[in-house]
Amino acid sequence: MAVPNAQIVRALRAIVGDTHVLTESDVAAPYLTDWTGEWHGDAVVVRPADTAEVAAVLGLCTAHDVKVTPQGGNTGLVGGSTPPPNDSRPWVLLSLRRLDTIGMPDGSGQCIAAGAGATLAAVHTATTTSPELGLMFGVDLAARDSATIGGMVATNAGGIRMIRYGDMRSQVLGLEAVLPSGDVVTRWRPLRKDNVGYHLPGLIAGSEGTLAVVTRVLLRLVQRTYRTAVALVGAADVDAARRVLVAVQRFGHTVEAAEIMTRTGVDLVAGTGVRTQIDAGATLLLEIVGGVEELSESLARAGDDVLDAVVDAGPASDLWRVRESHTETIARSSTTAPVKLDVSVPMGDVHQLISRVDEFAGRSGVRAVQFGHIGDGNIHVNLLDVPAGNRQTAADCVLGIVVELGGSISAEHGIGRAKAASIGLGRDAVDIAAMRAIKGALDPRDTMNPGVIFGG
């Protein structure tokens, strides 16, 4: 383990308390292996309780050239919240889970304050404590019970309702973050328009712990949706499913979510006992603002692209279970850790991406399971049964397809360590140099998450 020297460990214990500095390998292990099981690291785990402790830890680490990887719920998929293995430099894994305080929703400002360690599910629950306000938090994703607000801001998470409410960056009204120096940046006003200087919260959002540590966030709330309808729609292929979505939008419906699943994934989920109800080349999950009759009528008007449909009043948990069972089912179904790629392409090219990846998988003797947010062009590509020696080649081939289609190699999970070597596929040399200059200005000693985004 890359352990800071005894003097630094004693100083860390003095800041956060003896029980919150974990040096024993078996105790630290859950923090040092990511959700996929692919990324492992070595570090001392430090668990601060508040912003002041985070500031003291970062100031100490920067002064003594100790590297720091911030971590929220450890649900990332690209190695961004895991230190590297076998690194000779002293390293701290900074867990933000204890910073989990959530305030009461503010009706006049339509916002809520949440600590970096608060889970998404806890924020959703907190917004319902004052039902008379009629507010809710607009971001949702399947990992809601473990994903934390700080991590979601750091990776600029999107999720299943981005089609209506936008990504995490769009929800940040205010932010408190600690710079590598230990200085605290605070932007904390419930303003929708505040145009004084650079937008630092927007810069820190999506920076994957390379610029600062997010400790608190002032989140925008939206008006609660009280009446929704959900449908599983069978279509011949992915492009037909996209045309159904476009038709429903043109009929004037507000779409809350639009998810695509292929037969391969739906069949895997059905094999676990989940009732899938649709047998088609592609399955579209739609949620709209409105009632069952309205959605049923629109699907009837969508024409021959709709082969079959099951419609229910929201939240329609049984229908959503088909989509939300995909990630865990895929993990259990592969003989090796799945190669997981979070990418986006222009919405009209989603069918090409899925088709070309399926063709590549067939040629390579691996299985491809693809699903995701068809409403914003974001597809989660999963390659199963990929031999260890072929993983990078397989990933590179998929990313090459994405680039050829004019897409992005990272839609919502970040670059992390997994895609750092491929950043040139998504940004040109001038762009990368500008980002490195920002990193160098805020973190001149490269304390924060070295190796993430830029590699090295």
Steps between C-alpha positions, in 0.01 A plus 500: 500500500619853418485623859587854608769500766412453865522872576244583231270217612511638855414846364208356303374323812521827691277665238225237453540270801674165539204290385470690172849432369501147363838341442415130539465338157187298581318800647600733216428247223134597430613856423790392279310280254240653270147374431607310189775312683742600225671797663708450814727744678730547798457783748424602856126568533409826673138581592448867592178617663466853361646764272751622760645150532515460122686832476750398766561162335556654156730769634706235677515269198602776260770627734651150529445390139243233589265423212122505561213317332157625614221241515124515544286188476764309300248419226717628213584284201822657365742480790474869587442449872762229554871567552739315270656172613869459573570872496812599691363840598320541836126509438179583690153381405273779627154357569227763517225268625480659845408837347140387461297783654194613302310819573129568473369591155478877446166581341574859404843423355386162367820332613645266760846476658672162506836380622729324256441165671121512486356233274272586213222293660534701822466826307188370327356409840590835652313691231179320599520613864312816401239372253316831509788653302440266207872473421735217403858444387510439126796262464451126544702190422495130584785528756296749704543310828880519493600783262585817693435860409868598509597217268212578267612862475865400455408274206214720372261204512200500267260216567158398382328840517763712329271528196280734706711646782860491377818367660643565847679816387155640416382438858783680681388840627780524754803303602756473777830338405849473643799579278824299529648784706233451765322822405121476480310635199137585584234604250175474695205700374168359376520711185403385152701785349838599644751609237795628703823369354588140417245234585712300743223257604454406135875446466527283812196297392632228275863548606514153661681608813797643309444865596327505840297296746128576501369509859152656473262576215199730471272307266229637277157348556222477243124478515384153595337293227191342651356310206704295256449204270759238413516267201714213382483516122613224268654606170670315216835669563665791675426752225131410503501553877660844448226590253238410761667735748510781243133445418397517867697822541340650190157421641582753772586276795761596757734202517642421843715207387576305183708184530600246235569130553589235243373145488829367638474699820127446548546125457776502764274684743211264425727211590527635857125483547413861421175518303597679179164480314639610162653276233653716229829597339514814714308613807437867571412611852312831496377711789294810429317762700137404469270200524482148366230583247702788354812289458305205360331724246833650389656156458202396288556807282873421466419241233667176401820570692313390815483121493378458857460713810426469870388823668457570872462797729823627654715414684439160333781331693447165322562660162799696622647185653570368150734794438651529847585131522741522209820605680501233770377231260784578258759482778375156605477369143859558388785259559734800527447852632296670226669765290270793573500804272277802551479684168273729302430560132257726314152367576436410138806274503423295812380210285827505304706492818310204641504312169871553439595401855288184466682417176838557664405278795387224267831508313696502825321213672371712789152607599372857484216628716404860428240723659464858610348841457376517142350842568847657528706258291681344799553124473661270756704246305581181691730237355478165678741205514797706374835329575732707719752553221237633260324753720680815385483399135126440530447835671707681238297345218173618652636849566617511138145432384373778728750752362414406140136577580589842641436397858662538841712236673349600835139603541443507876745283696812705437843408364656365818803278454327269253480749215786737584717365220215563254424861590643610164206328331268748666699822521763660277847607610408864569199394707707255706774760554242748631365241743850412616569869559196523728611188685849643540373832630270353766713199586864586423637206703266250332352395833149430376432166334809483275455264208128574469382673177851573369680177588860487606 
